[in-house]
Amino acid sequence: MTTSPLGVRRGAQTPRVGRWPAYATSAAPEVIELAASAGLILDPWQQYVLTHGLGEQADGRWAATKVSVWVPRQNGKGGIIEALELAWLFLLGEKLILHSAHEYKTAQEAFLRIKGLCEQTPDLDRRVNRYWQANGEQGIELTRAAGGARLRFIARSKGSGRGFSGDKNVLDEAQELTAQHRAATLPTLSARPNPQEWFFGTPPDDPAAWVYGLRADGEAGAERLAHFDWGADLDLDDPADRRRAATDRDLWYACNPALGVRITEETVEDEAKPSGLGEAFPVERLGVWLPRAAAGPSVLEIGVWQALTDPDSRREGPVAFAVDVTPSRDSACIGVYGLRADGLGHVEIVDRRPGTDWLVGRLAELRQRWDPVAIGVDAKGPAGSLLVDLEKKGICRPEDPDRPKRGDLAIPTASEVAASCGQFADAVTQGTLRHIGQDELTTAITGAKTRPLGDAWAWGRRISTADISPLVVATTARWAYETRAHLVTTDYDPLANIY
C-alpha cells in the first residue's frame, strides 16, 4: 500500500504477482501522455501495468504477446483499456482492434466511455470518420488521412470475432472465456506481424474455467506473457484465512489499488459483512482464486459407484468413524468404515443432521458404544473447529503418536488428505469396498469436484455442486481405519451394523 502526498492511505500500487518478459524499451510513456491529453489521468498502478505490458524488444516487437491483468472490481481496469485503445487508434498505427466482453452491455459501456473521451478531445475527434452502433456492434473508425484504424466492440459468442484479422485484442471479463471463445478470437492474430492480446478480469466462479491455464502460465513466468494479479493468496477451506479475509484491513489495501481513492474503507467493511457480499467477499473484493478443478473425479464415475451397492452389506469387527462439516456450517455428517466377513470394505453414513451443535455429543456416544480404532477429523477443513470441544469430551490426539489408543483422534496431514482421496478412488475403481446405496453418498459423488493439493488432489468442498461431506467422511473414515487398525488391539466381538 502507499500514502498519497496528502497523507491519505491508498491501495497497493504494485501487484502480489508481477511477471513479464525482459524488454529494451517501453511504449508506455507516450501512451500515458496521450491518455492525459484526453483527460484520462492514470494511477501509478495503471501506469505500472502499461509500462511492463508495453515493453518492446530491440527490434520493435512487443516483448509480451499476451498480457493478463487480474484486479477486483471498481479499481479502474477500464482506465488501462481506454489508454490502450486510444494509443492503438491514434498513436501506434494499428489497423483493427477488437474489444470483446462477455455481455453486450459491458461492451456497450466500454464503447460509450472511449467515445466520450474522443468527443471531448477536439484533436482526436476531428480524426474520427464515424462512430457507429448497430446490429449488436459498436465501433470507431478513423479517417483515411488519420490512418483508417478501426476499433470494434463485440459481445463474445462461439463465432464472434471469427474472420477478422485484428492487430490487437482486448478480452474484458476474461474470467468468462471458454475454449470455444478462444477458438474464435485467437486465429485473428495469427497472420499479424506484431500482435498482442490483453486479458482483464476477476477470478472465475467456475473452477474449471479456461483462464486457470492462463494464470498458471503467468505465475510460472511463461515466455511472451506478462501477468499481473492483485488477488490475495488465501485458502478458503481454512477458517483462519476466511476470518482474515473479512477483518484484515492491510490485506484489503494490498488487493485493491484504488482503495482510499475510488473505493472507501467503509464500503469494503459493508461488503465484508454477511449482509454484504458474504461468502463471495474473498473472491469479489480480494480477488481470491478458488482451487482449480483437478483431474480425479472422473475415477469416481457414478455407474461404477452404483455397481458396488449391496443393500445387505454389513461390516464385522473394528470400525473407524469420521466427521465433516459443510463450509457454511449448516449441516454435518458422521461416517463409518470397517471390513466385512469377506474382507471387502464397508462404508456407511451413520448420522447427518442440520447444524453442528449435536456433533460432539453424538461422537462421544458412538465412541463409548463402539470403541472405534480411531475418529478421523480433517483439521484443515471446517470440522477443525470441533477439536477443542472434542478434547473437552476426552476425544483427543494420541499422547504417543506411535502408540495410539482406541478412540483417539486421527488427524491427517495435507499429504495424507491427498493420499486418502486417491486411495478411496482406487478402492471404488478396483471394487474393494461396498455400500448400502445411501442417497447422501450418491448425491455427493455425483456433484464432487477436486482441488489441487501439492502434486496430488483432494475433494473440493467449496467448488463441488453438491454437499460432499458424506464423501469426505467416507474417505476419512477409510483412511483412519487403514492407518490405525493395525496399531491398536484387534480383539473385537463382531456385532450387527446397527448405530
N, C-alpha and C positions, 0 to 999 in steps of 0.2 A: 504494500500500500504506500501511498505518498501523501504529502501535505502540500497544499497549494500555498502561494505567497501570502494569502490572507489567513493562513492557519487552518483552513477547512480540510478535514480529513477526506481523502478520496481513495477509491479502489486501486488495486494493483495495476500498474501500467505495463507490466510485463507478465507473460503467462506462466503458469506452473510448468507447462511443457512447451518448449520452443525449439523446433528443429528446422534447418534449412540448408540447402547445398551452398558450398562456397561460391562467391561471386566477386567479380572485379570492380564493378560499379553498380549503382542503383538508379533507376529512373524516378525514384520516389520524390526527390526534391522538386522536380518540375511538376509532377502530378499534384503534390501538396500545394504548390504555388497556384496552379490553375484552379484547384478547388477553392482556395481562399479568394481568388478573383471573382468567383461566383457566389461568394458569401458563405461558403462551407468551410468553417474553421475546424480542423480536425484535432482531436485529443491526442496526447502523446502515445497512448496505446494504439490508436488507429494509425498514426504515423509509423510506429514500430512495425506493425504488420505490413504496411506498404513498403517500407524500406527493405525488409528482408524478403518479402514476396516478389518484389520487382527487381531483384538482383539480376545483373546481366554478366554474362561471360565476356571474355576478351573479344570474342568475335561478334558481340552484339546480340546473341541469342539469350533467351531467358534461361537462367540457371535452373529455375523450377518450372516444370511444365504443368504441375498441379500444386495448388495452394489450398490448404484445409484450415478453416477458422471456426473454432467452437467456443462460444461465449453465451452466457444466459441471456434471456430476452430483455429488451428495453435498454441494453447497454450502448447501442449505437453502431451495430454492424452495418446498418444501412448507409452510414456515412462513408464507410470504406467502399461499398459497392458503388455509390454515387461518384466518388472521386475517381474510381477506376473507369467507369463508363464515360465520364466527361473526358478523361485523358484519352481513352481509346477512340472516341469520336473526333475530338478537336486537336489532339496533340500528337498521337503516336501513329496515325495513318492507317489504322485497321479498316477493313472493308465491311465486315459483317460481325456484329456482336450479338450473341444470343443470351437473353436473360430468361431463365425458366424458374418457376416456383411450383410448389405442389398444388396450390389453389389459384384459381383465376383472380380472386380478389386481392391476393398478395401480389401477383404480377401487376395488376392494375394499379395498386397503390404505389409500387415502385416506379411505374411509368409516370404517374402524376407528380411524384416528388422530383424526378430528374427533369421533367418537362417544366416544372416551376422554376428550377434553378436556371435552365436555359432562357426562359422567357424573361426572368428578372435581370439577366445579364446581356445588355444590348450587343456586346461584341460577339457573344455566342449565338444569340437569337437571329442575328442577321445572316448567319452562315447556315441556318436551317432552311431546307427546301419545304419540308412539311412535317407536321405531327399527325399521325393517323390513329384511329381507334375504330376497328370494325371487324366483324366476323370472329370475335373472341381473341383478337390480337391487337396489340398497340405497338407503336414504334416511332422512331425519329429518323429522318433521312436528311442528310446534308445536301447542299447544292453541289453541282458538279465542280464548280470552281473551288469549293471548300474540300473537295476530295470524294464526295458522294458516299461517305460512310453511312451504314445503316445499323440501328440498334433495335432489335425486335424483342418484345416481351411475350412470352407464351406460358400457358399452364401445361405442366407435363402430362403426357399420356404415353402409351406404348409407342405411338408413332410421331409425336410432336417433335419437331427439330430434324426429323429424318429428311435427307435430301438437301439440307443447307450446308454449304462448305464454309463454316464460320472460322474466323481468326481467333476469337475469344468466346469462352462460355462462362457465364455466371450461373451457378446452381444454388439458388436460395432454398431454404427449408430442406437442406440436403439430407436430413435425418429420414426423410420420406422416400429417398431414392431407392429404386429397385433395380435388379439386373436388367429388366426389360427397358427401363428408362435409360440405363447406360448404353444399351444396345442401340437406342435411338439417337443418342447425342454424341457418343464417343467417335463414331466414324466421320462426323462433321469436321473434325480437326485433323484427320489422318493425312490429308493432302496439303495441309498448310505448312509453309516454311518455318514459322516461328509461333506455334500455337501455345495457348495457356488456358487452363481451367481453374476457376476459383469456386470452392465449396464453402458455404456458410450454413451454420445450423446450431441446434441444441441437441443433446443426446436423445436417441430414439426411445420410444416405448417398446418397440419390438426387439428382443434380444438377438434375433437372427437377421437384423437389418443389414443391408449391403454396406453401410458406412462403417460397420465394425472392422471390415477389412481395410478400409482407408485409414482408420485410426491406428490399427496395428502396424501398417506400413509407416505411418507418421511417427509413431513412438519408437519404431526401430531405426529411424533415420534413413528411410529408403532413398535411393538416388532420385534426383529430379523432383522431389516432393518437399514442399515447405509445410510445416504443420504447427498450429498454434492452438493451445487448449487451456482455457482458464478454469476448467472444471475441477472440483475437489476430488482427491483420491480417497474415497471412503468405501467401506464395506457395509452395505445397508442391511446385511444379515447380522451385524454386530450391534447390539443395543447401545453400547458406548458411542459408536460412531453416529448412530441416529440421534442420540442426545446432543452430541457435539454439533451436528448439523443445525439443530434447532436453537442453539444457545451461544455458539462461539462467534462473536462479532468479528474477531480478527479473520476468521475463515470467510465470513460474508464479504469482507473487503478484498480478500485475496481472490475471490471468484468473480467479482463484479467491478470491472474497471470504472464504471460510471457511478458507483455508489458514492454519495456525497456530492454528485454533480447532477445527473438526471434522475437518480433513484435516491430516495431518502431512507435513512436507517429505520424510521418509523414504518415505512411501507414494508420493509423486509421483516420487521417484527410482526406485523399483522399477517404477512404471508406464512410465517413460521408456525402460527397457531393452528390448532385443529380446525378452527372455523375459517382458516385461510386456505393455503394450498395443502395443508395436512401432510399426508404421506408422500405427496408429489413434490413437496418443497425441496428436498435434496436434488432432485433431477431438474426441476424447472428453474430454481433460483441459484443453485450451487453447481449446476452442470455436471452432476454425478452420473457416470455411465453405469447402467445396470450390468450385471455379469453377462458376458456374451454366451448365447446358446452354444453348447459344445456337442461334439459327437458323443453319443452314449444312449439317449433314449430309444434309438431305433432298435437296440438289442432287447428292449422290453416290449415287444410287439404284443398287442392285446390278444391276438389269436393264440400266441404261444402261452401267454399267461392263463387264458381260459382253458387251455388244454390240460393245465395242471390242477384243475378243480377236482376235488374229491369231497363231496358233502359229508362222507363218513370218516374223514381223516381225523385221527386222534394221536396226540403225542404220548410218549411214555417216558418216565424218568425225569431228570432235571430240566429246569426251564430257565430262561433269562427274559426279563421284562425290559421294555424301553419306553420312554415318554417323549412327546414332542408337542410344541405349542405353535399355533399359526402366527405369522408375523403380526397380524392385527390383534392377537390375543383374544379373539372372540370364541375360540374353542381349543380343545386339547385332546390328545389321544394317547392311549396306552396299548402296546402290542406285546406279544409273547412269541418266543421261538423255542423249540425243542426238537427232539428226534422221535420218530415213530418206531414201532417194533421192527419194521423192515429196513431201518437205517436212513430213510429219507427224512429231510427236514419238514417240520410243520410250522407254519406261520399263521398267526391269527390276531385279529383286533379284539382286545379284551374289553375296552371301555372307550367311549368317545362322547363328550358332553360339551355344552356351551361353557365359556369362561374357563378360569384356571383355579378358582378357589377350592375346588374339590380334589385337585390332583394329589397333593401331598398326603392327605388322609387316605385316599384310595391306594396309593403306592405303599404306604405303611401297612395297610390291611393286607394287600397282596403279599408283601414281604413276610409278614407274620404267618400267613397261611401256607405259603408255598416254599419258603426258604430258598429263593432262587440263587443260581450261581452268580448272578450279577444283575444290576439295574443300569441300563445304558442311558446316558444323557449326553447329547451334543452340546457342550457348554458354550460353544461359539454361536449357537443358534438361540432362538427366543426362549427355549427351555432352560438356558443357563441361569436365568433369573431365579429359578427354583432352588438352586444349590444351598443357599443359606437356610431356607425353611426345611429342606430335606435333612440337613445336618442337625437341625434342632430336634428332628424326629429320630435321630440316631442313624440315619441313612447317609453314610459318609464315604469318602475316598478311603482306600486301603491304608492302614497305618504303615504296612510294609508292602510296597508295590510288587515285590517278588513273591509275597505270600499272602494274597488276598483271601478274604473270608467270604462265605456265602452272604449274599445280601448287600455287599459293598457296591458302591458306585463304580461303573466302568465309563470313563470319560475319554473319548477318542481324541487324538491329536488331529491336526489338519490332514496329515498324510494318511492317518488311519480312517478318517472320514472318506477320503477318496478311495482307499482300498476297500472299505466296506461296501461302497456303492458298486464298484467293479465286481466284487465277489458275489453280491446279491444278483447282479445282472447275469453273471456266469451261471449261478445256480438255476436261474429261470431258464436260460438258454439250454443248459445241459439237462434240465428236467430233474434236478436232485432235491427239489422241495415240492410240497403240496400245500394247498389252502382249501378252505371250505366254500369259496365263492362269495365272499362278502362284498356287497356293493361298494363299501368305502374304499377297499383296495382297488377294485376295478376302475372306479372313477379316478382315483389318484394316478394310477398307471396310465390311463388314457390321456390325462392332462399334464403329465410330468414333462418338464424340460430340465436341461442340465446347465451347469455353470462351470467354467474352467476352475481348477484348483491345482495350482502348481502345473505339473506336466500331465495331470490326470483330470478327472471331472467329478462333480458331486451333484446331488439333486439341488435344483434351484427353487427355493420356496417362493421367492418374490416374482419370479418370471414364469412360473407354471400357470396353466389356465384352469387349474382346479386346486382344491385343498389337498396337498400331498403329504400332510402329516401322517396319514396311515402308512404310506410308502416309506417315509422316514423312520417310523418306529419299527416297521418290519425289518428294514435294513440294519438299523442299530441293534435291535434285539438279536438278530442273527450274528452280528459281529461280536456282541457281548458274550453270547454263548460260546462261539468258536474260540474266543481268546481267554475265557475263564474256566470253562467246564473241566478242562484237564488239570487245572491248578487247585481245585477245591475237592473236598470229599465227594466221592462218587456214589456212596451208598445212598440209595433213594428208593422208596416204595412207589411202584407205578400206581398212579391214580387216574381217575377219569378226568377228561379235559373239560372240567366244569369250573367256571370262575364266578 
